[in-house]
Amino acid sequence: MYWGTHACLPVLTVTTIDTLRVSRQQPRLITNKQLWLIALAALLPDILSPHFSIADRHSSWTHTLWFLGGILPVILILSKWLVKTNWQWLAFYCYLASCIHVFLDGIAGGVSFLYPMEGVFGDYYVPWKYWIYSDVGFILMTRLMLFILNRKVKQQRLD
């Protein structure tokens, strides 16, 4: 999948949860600025180890169980350092975003989850020809959900 889907699916998930919370008169867990950190965490596997072919991805250390285990303490420390309240939620969503990235690549060509050991997990369940449509769809849905969330927050402040 392309970066639009990788970045927007986790952000869409978080904004949907926050929209439901605001609808129930509960406070948001994540700010709009923190959504950028979640999107960055979602892109981290490709930023740290860019790949332009499926063979490159299958030999990438950032699409493995080892990466997901190693990035967790880093995300926890950075979240606590960057955010004073609700830092646990930011850490959870950033880690979830990285995991979603690896899962998406697993259904879009597979990943070597236990690299350097043999074996590719996943396949082309989402063919390459649909990736651009996935990006456009998730970008539009994320933008719409952000609009709805911000409108609900504004309306809640006026009430």
HELIX and SHEET records of a PDB file:
HELIX    1   1 TRP A    3  SER A   23  1                                  21    
HELIX    2   2 ASN A   32  LEU A   48  1                                  17    
HELIX    3   3 ILE A   54  HIS A   58  1                                   5    
HELIX    4   4 TRP A   61  HIS A   63  5                                   3    
HELIX    5   5 LEU A   65  LEU A   82  1                                  18    
HELIX    6   6 TRP A   87  ILE A  107  1                                  21    
HELIX    7   7 TRP A  128  TYR A  130  5                                   3    
HELIX    8   8 TRP A  131  LEU A  158  1                                  28    
END                                                                             
